[in-house]
Amino acid sequence: MTSPALTLVLGGTGKTLGDGVRQVLGRPARDFTEYVAEAAATGVRAPGAAS
């Protein structure tokens, strides 16, 4: 038995990206690894994070 969500994924639903980020933010989406590298370079951590 296959879950409905898996059926959608395997069927190709959502295989193309939309332009929602561009529409909302007025800029293209960034790669998550770029975001992480930029955030890590600032030295900022979550409040209460272990040292």
mmCIF file of the N, C-alpha and C atoms, coordinates in Angstrom:
data_MODEL
# 
_entry.id   MODEL 
# 
loop_
_atom_site.group_PDB 
_atom_site.id 
_atom_site.type_symbol 
_atom_site.label_atom_id 
_atom_site.label_alt_id 
_atom_site.label_comp_id 
_atom_site.label_asym_id 
_atom_site.label_entity_id 
_atom_site.label_seq_id 
_atom_site.pdbx_PDB_ins_code 
_atom_site.Cartn_x 
_atom_site.Cartn_y 
_atom_site.Cartn_z 
_atom_site.occupancy 
_atom_site.B_iso_or_equiv 
_atom_site.pdbx_formal_charge 
_atom_site.auth_seq_id 
_atom_site.auth_comp_id 
_atom_site.auth_asym_id 
_atom_site.auth_atom_id 
_atom_site.pdbx_PDB_model_num 
ATOM 1   N N  . MET A 1 1  ? 0.844  -1.177 0.000   1.00 0.00 ? 1  MET A N  1 
ATOM 2   C CA . MET A 1 1  ? 0.000  0.000  0.000   1.00 0.00 ? 1  MET A CA 1 
ATOM 3   C C  . MET A 1 1  ? 0.894  1.247  0.000   1.00 0.00 ? 1  MET A C  1 
ATOM 4   N N  . THR A 1 2  ? 0.639  2.154  -0.898  1.00 0.00 ? 2  THR A N  1 
ATOM 5   C CA . THR A 1 2  ? 1.440  3.368  -1.026  1.00 0.00 ? 2  THR A CA 1 
ATOM 6   C C  . THR A 1 2  ? 0.645  4.560  -0.492  1.00 0.00 ? 2  THR A C  1 
ATOM 7   N N  . SER A 1 3  ? 1.330  5.421  0.260   1.00 0.00 ? 3  SER A N  1 
ATOM 8   C CA . SER A 1 3  ? 0.647  6.592  0.808   1.00 0.00 ? 3  SER A CA 1 
ATOM 9   C C  . SER A 1 3  ? 0.315  7.570  -0.319  1.00 0.00 ? 3  SER A C  1 
ATOM 10  N N  . PRO A 1 4  ? -0.742 8.360  -0.156  1.00 0.00 ? 4  PRO A N  1 
ATOM 11  C CA . PRO A 1 4  ? -1.098 9.343  -1.185  1.00 0.00 ? 4  PRO A CA 1 
ATOM 12  C C  . PRO A 1 4  ? 0.035  10.322 -1.494  1.00 0.00 ? 4  PRO A C  1 
ATOM 13  N N  . ALA A 1 5  ? 0.778  10.752 -0.459  1.00 0.00 ? 5  ALA A N  1 
ATOM 14  C CA . ALA A 1 5  ? 1.880  11.690 -0.685  1.00 0.00 ? 5  ALA A CA 1 
ATOM 15  C C  . ALA A 1 5  ? 2.967  11.049 -1.540  1.00 0.00 ? 5  ALA A C  1 
ATOM 16  N N  . LEU A 1 6  ? 3.304  9.798  -1.242  1.00 0.00 ? 6  LEU A N  1 
ATOM 17  C CA . LEU A 1 6  ? 4.326  9.107  -2.019  1.00 0.00 ? 6  LEU A CA 1 
ATOM 18  C C  . LEU A 1 6  ? 3.863  8.905  -3.452  1.00 0.00 ? 6  LEU A C  1 
ATOM 19  N N  . THR A 1 7  ? 2.607  8.620  -3.631  1.00 0.00 ? 7  THR A N  1 
ATOM 20  C CA . THR A 1 7  ? 2.054  8.466  -4.978  1.00 0.00 ? 7  THR A CA 1 
ATOM 21  C C  . THR A 1 7  ? 2.227  9.751  -5.777  1.00 0.00 ? 7  THR A C  1 
ATOM 22  N N  . LEU A 1 8  ? 1.978  10.896 -5.147  1.00 0.00 ? 8  LEU A N  1 
ATOM 23  C CA . LEU A 1 8  ? 2.149  12.181 -5.833  1.00 0.00 ? 8  LEU A CA 1 
ATOM 24  C C  . LEU A 1 8  ? 3.599  12.414 -6.227  1.00 0.00 ? 8  LEU A C  1 
ATOM 25  N N  . VAL A 1 9  ? 4.513  12.128 -5.300  1.00 0.00 ? 9  VAL A N  1 
ATOM 26  C CA . VAL A 1 9  ? 5.937  12.341 -5.573  1.00 0.00 ? 9  VAL A CA 1 
ATOM 27  C C  . VAL A 1 9  ? 6.412  11.420 -6.683  1.00 0.00 ? 9  VAL A C  1 
ATOM 28  N N  . LEU A 1 10 ? 6.087  10.156 -6.571  1.00 0.00 ? 10 LEU A N  1 
ATOM 29  C CA . LEU A 1 10 ? 6.533  9.194  -7.574  1.00 0.00 ? 10 LEU A CA 1 
ATOM 30  C C  . LEU A 1 10 ? 5.880  9.449  -8.923  1.00 0.00 ? 10 LEU A C  1 
ATOM 31  N N  . GLY A 1 11 ? 4.711  10.060 -8.910  1.00 0.00 ? 11 GLY A N  1 
ATOM 32  C CA . GLY A 1 11 ? 4.006  10.374 -10.142 1.00 0.00 ? 11 GLY A CA 1 
ATOM 33  C C  . GLY A 1 11 ? 4.527  11.618 -10.834 1.00 0.00 ? 11 GLY A C  1 
ATOM 34  N N  . GLY A 1 12 ? 5.453  12.321 -10.199 1.00 0.00 ? 12 GLY A N  1 
ATOM 35  C CA . GLY A 1 12 ? 6.056  13.492 -10.827 1.00 0.00 ? 12 GLY A CA 1 
ATOM 36  C C  . GLY A 1 12 ? 5.438  14.816 -10.416 1.00 0.00 ? 12 GLY A C  1 
ATOM 37  N N  . THR A 1 13 ? 4.440  14.777 -9.552  1.00 0.00 ? 13 THR A N  1 
ATOM 38  C CA . THR A 1 13 ? 3.823  16.014 -9.096  1.00 0.00 ? 13 THR A CA 1 
ATOM 39  C C  . THR A 1 13 ? 4.869  16.837 -8.339  1.00 0.00 ? 13 THR A C  1 
ATOM 40  N N  . GLY A 1 14 ? 4.976  18.095 -8.671  1.00 0.00 ? 14 GLY A N  1 
ATOM 41  C CA . GLY A 1 14 ? 5.914  18.969 -7.981  1.00 0.00 ? 14 GLY A CA 1 
ATOM 42  C C  . GLY A 1 14 ? 7.344  18.851 -8.459  1.00 0.00 ? 14 GLY A C  1 
ATOM 43  N N  . LYS A 1 15 ? 7.553  18.260 -9.612  1.00 0.00 ? 15 LYS A N  1 
ATOM 44  C CA . LYS A 1 15 ? 8.936  18.077 -10.065 1.00 0.00 ? 15 LYS A CA 1 
ATOM 45  C C  . LYS A 1 15 ? 9.550  19.355 -10.617 1.00 0.00 ? 15 LYS A C  1 
ATOM 46  N N  . THR A 1 16 ? 8.730  20.352 -10.878 1.00 0.00 ? 16 THR A N  1 
ATOM 47  C CA . THR A 1 16 ? 9.267  21.629 -11.325 1.00 0.00 ? 16 THR A CA 1 
ATOM 48  C C  . THR A 1 16 ? 9.095  22.662 -10.218 1.00 0.00 ? 16 THR A C  1 
ATOM 49  N N  . LEU A 1 17 ? 10.030 23.577 -10.139 1.00 0.00 ? 17 LEU A N  1 
ATOM 50  C CA . LEU A 1 17 ? 9.978  24.621 -9.123  1.00 0.00 ? 17 LEU A CA 1 
ATOM 51  C C  . LEU A 1 17 ? 9.148  25.790 -9.616  1.00 0.00 ? 17 LEU A C  1 
ATOM 52  N N  . GLY A 1 18 ? 8.436  26.395 -8.712  1.00 0.00 ? 18 GLY A N  1 
ATOM 53  C CA . GLY A 1 18 ? 7.683  27.590 -9.037  1.00 0.00 ? 18 GLY A CA 1 
ATOM 54  C C  . GLY A 1 18 ? 8.527  28.822 -8.758  1.00 0.00 ? 18 GLY A C  1 
ATOM 55  N N  . ASP A 1 19 ? 7.927  29.979 -8.947  1.00 0.00 ? 19 ASP A N  1 
ATOM 56  C CA . ASP A 1 19 ? 8.660  31.223 -8.685  1.00 0.00 ? 19 ASP A CA 1 
ATOM 57  C C  . ASP A 1 19 ? 8.068  31.969 -7.496  1.00 0.00 ? 19 ASP A C  1 
ATOM 58  N N  . GLY A 1 20 ? 7.553  31.220 -6.521  1.00 0.00 ? 20 GLY A N  1 
ATOM 59  C CA . GLY A 1 20 ? 6.929  31.824 -5.352  1.00 0.00 ? 20 GLY A CA 1 
ATOM 60  C C  . GLY A 1 20 ? 7.864  32.706 -4.550  1.00 0.00 ? 20 GLY A C  1 
ATOM 61  N N  . VAL A 1 21 ? 9.115  32.295 -4.380  1.00 0.00 ? 21 VAL A N  1 
ATOM 62  C CA . VAL A 1 21 ? 10.067 33.117 -3.622  1.00 0.00 ? 21 VAL A CA 1 
ATOM 63  C C  . VAL A 1 21 ? 10.280 34.445 -4.335  1.00 0.00 ? 21 VAL A C  1 
ATOM 64  N N  . ARG A 1 22 ? 10.458 34.387 -5.625  1.00 0.00 ? 22 ARG A N  1 
ATOM 65  C CA . ARG A 1 22 ? 10.661 35.625 -6.391  1.00 0.00 ? 22 ARG A CA 1 
ATOM 66  C C  . ARG A 1 22 ? 9.435  36.533 -6.278  1.00 0.00 ? 22 ARG A C  1 
ATOM 67  N N  . GLN A 1 23 ? 8.260  35.952 -6.350  1.00 0.00 ? 23 GLN A N  1 
ATOM 68  C CA . GLN A 1 23 ? 7.039  36.748 -6.264  1.00 0.00 ? 23 GLN A CA 1 
ATOM 69  C C  . GLN A 1 23 ? 6.900  37.412 -4.897  1.00 0.00 ? 23 GLN A C  1 
ATOM 70  N N  . VAL A 1 24 ? 7.218  36.677 -3.844  1.00 0.00 ? 24 VAL A N  1 
ATOM 71  C CA . VAL A 1 24 ? 7.030  37.203 -2.491  1.00 0.00 ? 24 VAL A CA 1 
ATOM 72  C C  . VAL A 1 24 ? 8.162  38.133 -2.073  1.00 0.00 ? 24 VAL A C  1 
ATOM 73  N N  . LEU A 1 25 ? 9.406  37.716 -2.324  1.00 0.00 ? 25 LEU A N  1 
ATOM 74  C CA . LEU A 1 25 ? 10.555 38.477 -1.838  1.00 0.00 ? 25 LEU A CA 1 
ATOM 75  C C  . LEU A 1 25 ? 11.166 39.415 -2.867  1.00 0.00 ? 25 LEU A C  1 
ATOM 76  N N  . GLY A 1 26 ? 10.794 39.234 -4.123  1.00 0.00 ? 26 GLY A N  1 
ATOM 77  C CA . GLY A 1 26 ? 11.353 40.087 -5.167  1.00 0.00 ? 26 GLY A CA 1 
ATOM 78  C C  . GLY A 1 26 ? 12.779 39.728 -5.538  1.00 0.00 ? 26 GLY A C  1 
ATOM 79  N N  . ARG A 1 27 ? 13.200 38.512 -5.184  1.00 0.00 ? 27 ARG A N  1 
ATOM 80  C CA . ARG A 1 27 ? 14.539 38.035 -5.540  1.00 0.00 ? 27 ARG A CA 1 
ATOM 81  C C  . ARG A 1 27 ? 14.453 36.526 -5.744  1.00 0.00 ? 27 ARG A C  1 
ATOM 82  N N  . PRO A 1 28 ? 15.414 35.966 -6.464  1.00 0.00 ? 28 PRO A N  1 
ATOM 83  C CA . PRO A 1 28 ? 15.387 34.515 -6.640  1.00 0.00 ? 28 PRO A CA 1 
ATOM 84  C C  . PRO A 1 28 ? 15.703 33.784 -5.335  1.00 0.00 ? 28 PRO A C  1 
ATOM 85  N N  . ALA A 1 29 ? 15.278 32.546 -5.258  1.00 0.00 ? 29 ALA A N  1 
ATOM 86  C CA . ALA A 1 29 ? 15.575 31.721 -4.085  1.00 0.00 ? 29 ALA A CA 1 
ATOM 87  C C  . ALA A 1 29 ? 17.077 31.463 -4.015  1.00 0.00 ? 29 ALA A C  1 
ATOM 88  N N  . ARG A 1 30 ? 17.580 31.299 -2.778  1.00 0.00 ? 30 ARG A N  1 
ATOM 89  C CA . ARG A 1 30 ? 18.990 30.961 -2.585  1.00 0.00 ? 30 ARG A CA 1 
ATOM 90  C C  . ARG A 1 30 ? 19.114 29.486 -2.262  1.00 0.00 ? 30 ARG A C  1 
ATOM 91  N N  . ASP A 1 31 ? 20.258 28.956 -2.560  1.00 0.00 ? 31 ASP A N  1 
ATOM 92  C CA . ASP A 1 31 ? 20.567 27.589 -2.175  1.00 0.00 ? 31 ASP A CA 1 
ATOM 93  C C  . ASP A 1 31 ? 20.726 27.551 -0.655  1.00 0.00 ? 31 ASP A C  1 
ATOM 94  N N  . PHE A 1 32 ? 20.204 26.512 -0.009  1.00 0.00 ? 32 PHE A N  1 
ATOM 95  C CA . PHE A 1 32 ? 20.264 26.420 1.451   1.00 0.00 ? 32 PHE A CA 1 
ATOM 96  C C  . PHE A 1 32 ? 21.703 26.385 1.953   1.00 0.00 ? 32 PHE A C  1 
ATOM 97  N N  . THR A 1 33 ? 22.597 25.736 1.210   1.00 0.00 ? 33 THR A N  1 
ATOM 98  C CA . THR A 1 33 ? 24.000 25.677 1.658   1.00 0.00 ? 33 THR A CA 1 
ATOM 99  C C  . THR A 1 33 ? 24.625 27.068 1.662   1.00 0.00 ? 33 THR A C  1 
ATOM 100 N N  . GLU A 1 34 ? 24.228 27.935 0.733   1.00 0.00 ? 34 GLU A N  1 
ATOM 101 C CA . GLU A 1 34 ? 24.712 29.321 0.742   1.00 0.00 ? 34 GLU A CA 1 
ATOM 102 C C  . GLU A 1 34 ? 24.240 30.036 2.001   1.00 0.00 ? 34 GLU A C  1 
ATOM 103 N N  . TYR A 1 35 ? 22.959 29.850 2.330   1.00 0.00 ? 35 TYR A N  1 
ATOM 104 C CA . TYR A 1 35 ? 22.398 30.477 3.527   1.00 0.00 ? 35 TYR A CA 1 
ATOM 105 C C  . TYR A 1 35 ? 23.133 30.018 4.785   1.00 0.00 ? 35 TYR A C  1 
ATOM 106 N N  . VAL A 1 36 ? 23.358 28.713 4.914   1.00 0.00 ? 36 VAL A N  1 
ATOM 107 C CA . VAL A 1 36 ? 24.029 28.170 6.095   1.00 0.00 ? 36 VAL A CA 1 
ATOM 108 C C  . VAL A 1 36 ? 25.447 28.709 6.202   1.00 0.00 ? 36 VAL A C  1 
ATOM 109 N N  . ALA A 1 37 ? 26.167 28.724 5.102   1.00 0.00 ? 37 ALA A N  1 
ATOM 110 C CA . ALA A 1 37 ? 27.541 29.233 5.124   1.00 0.00 ? 37 ALA A CA 1 
ATOM 111 C C  . ALA A 1 37 ? 27.573 30.698 5.535   1.00 0.00 ? 37 ALA A C  1 
ATOM 112 N N  . GLU A 1 38 ? 26.641 31.486 5.009   1.00 0.00 ? 38 GLU A N  1 
ATOM 113 C CA . GLU A 1 38 ? 26.594 32.907 5.348   1.00 0.00 ? 38 GLU A CA 1 
ATOM 114 C C  . GLU A 1 38 ? 26.230 33.105 6.817   1.00 0.00 ? 38 GLU A C  1 
ATOM 115 N N  . ALA A 1 39 ? 25.263 32.355 7.304   1.00 0.00 ? 39 ALA A N  1 
ATOM 116 C CA . ALA A 1 39 ? 24.850 32.467 8.702   1.00 0.00 ? 39 ALA A CA 1 
ATOM 117 C C  . ALA A 1 39 ? 25.978 32.024 9.636   1.00 0.00 ? 39 ALA A C  1 
ATOM 118 N N  . ALA A 1 40 ? 26.661 30.943 9.302   1.00 0.00 ? 40 ALA A N  1 
ATOM 119 C CA . ALA A 1 40 ? 27.752 30.440 10.136  1.00 0.00 ? 40 ALA A CA 1 
ATOM 120 C C  . ALA A 1 40 ? 28.903 31.442 10.196  1.00 0.00 ? 40 ALA A C  1 
ATOM 121 N N  . ALA A 1 41 ? 29.138 32.132 9.103   1.00 0.00 ? 41 ALA A N  1 
ATOM 122 C CA . ALA A 1 41 ? 30.246 33.089 9.053   1.00 0.00 ? 41 ALA A CA 1 
ATOM 123 C C  . ALA A 1 41 ? 30.007 34.279 9.977   1.00 0.00 ? 41 ALA A C  1 
ATOM 124 N N  . THR A 1 42 ? 28.762 34.557 10.335  1.00 0.00 ? 42 THR A N  1 
ATOM 125 C CA . THR A 1 42 ? 28.476 35.686 11.223  1.00 0.00 ? 42 THR A CA 1 
ATOM 126 C C  . THR A 1 42 ? 28.778 35.358 12.668  1.00 0.00 ? 42 THR A C  1 
ATOM 127 N N  . GLY A 1 43 ? 28.842 34.060 12.996  1.00 0.00 ? 43 GLY A N  1 
ATOM 128 C CA . GLY A 1 43 ? 29.098 33.654 14.362  1.00 0.00 ? 43 GLY A CA 1 
ATOM 129 C C  . GLY A 1 43 ? 27.866 33.670 15.232  1.00 0.00 ? 43 GLY A C  1 
ATOM 130 N N  . VAL A 1 44 ? 26.715 33.975 14.646  1.00 0.00 ? 44 VAL A N  1 
ATOM 131 C CA . VAL A 1 44 ? 25.465 34.025 15.402  1.00 0.00 ? 44 VAL A CA 1 
ATOM 132 C C  . VAL A 1 44 ? 24.974 32.616 15.682  1.00 0.00 ? 44 VAL A C  1 
ATOM 133 N N  . ARG A 1 45 ? 24.493 32.420 16.908  1.00 0.00 ? 45 ARG A N  1 
ATOM 134 C CA . ARG A 1 45 ? 23.938 31.116 17.284  1.00 0.00 ? 45 ARG A CA 1 
ATOM 135 C C  . ARG A 1 45 ? 22.572 31.345 17.902  1.00 0.00 ? 45 ARG A C  1 
ATOM 136 N N  . ALA A 1 46 ? 21.837 30.266 18.047  1.00 0.00 ? 46 ALA A N  1 
ATOM 137 C CA . ALA A 1 46 ? 20.535 30.344 18.689  1.00 0.00 ? 46 ALA A CA 1 
ATOM 138 C C  . ALA A 1 46 ? 20.718 30.661 20.171  1.00 0.00 ? 46 ALA A C  1 
ATOM 139 N N  . PRO A 1 47 ? 19.801 31.434 20.758  1.00 0.00 ? 47 PRO A N  1 
ATOM 140 C CA . PRO A 1 47 ? 19.896 31.719 22.196  1.00 0.00 ? 47 PRO A CA 1 
ATOM 141 C C  . PRO A 1 47 ? 19.900 30.409 22.994  1.00 0.00 ? 47 PRO A C  1 
ATOM 142 N N  . GLY A 1 48 ? 20.776 30.327 23.950  1.00 0.00 ? 48 GLY A N  1 
ATOM 143 C CA . GLY A 1 48 ? 20.852 29.156 24.789  1.00 0.00 ? 48 GLY A CA 1 
ATOM 144 C C  . GLY A 1 48 ? 21.619 27.998 24.178  1.00 0.00 ? 48 GLY A C  1 
ATOM 145 N N  . ALA A 1 49 ? 22.208 28.190 23.010  1.00 0.00 ? 49 ALA A N  1 
ATOM 146 C CA . ALA A 1 49 ? 22.964 27.107 22.361  1.00 0.00 ? 49 ALA A CA 1 
ATOM 147 C C  . ALA A 1 49 ? 24.208 26.785 23.174  1.00 0.00 ? 49 ALA A C  1 
ATOM 148 N N  . ALA A 1 50 ? 24.598 25.548 23.169  1.00 0.00 ? 50 ALA A N  1 
ATOM 149 C CA . ALA A 1 50 ? 25.803 25.118 23.897  1.00 0.00 ? 50 ALA A CA 1 
ATOM 150 C C  . ALA A 1 50 ? 27.037 25.769 23.289  1.00 0.00 ? 50 ALA A C  1 
ATOM 151 N N  . SER A 1 51 ? 27.997 26.050 24.129  1.00 0.00 ? 51 SER A N  1 
ATOM 152 C CA . SER A 1 51 ? 29.243 26.671 23.660  1.00 0.00 ? 51 SER A CA 1 
ATOM 153 C C  . SER A 1 51 ? 30.140 25.675 23.002  1.00 0.00 ? 51 SER A C  1 
# 
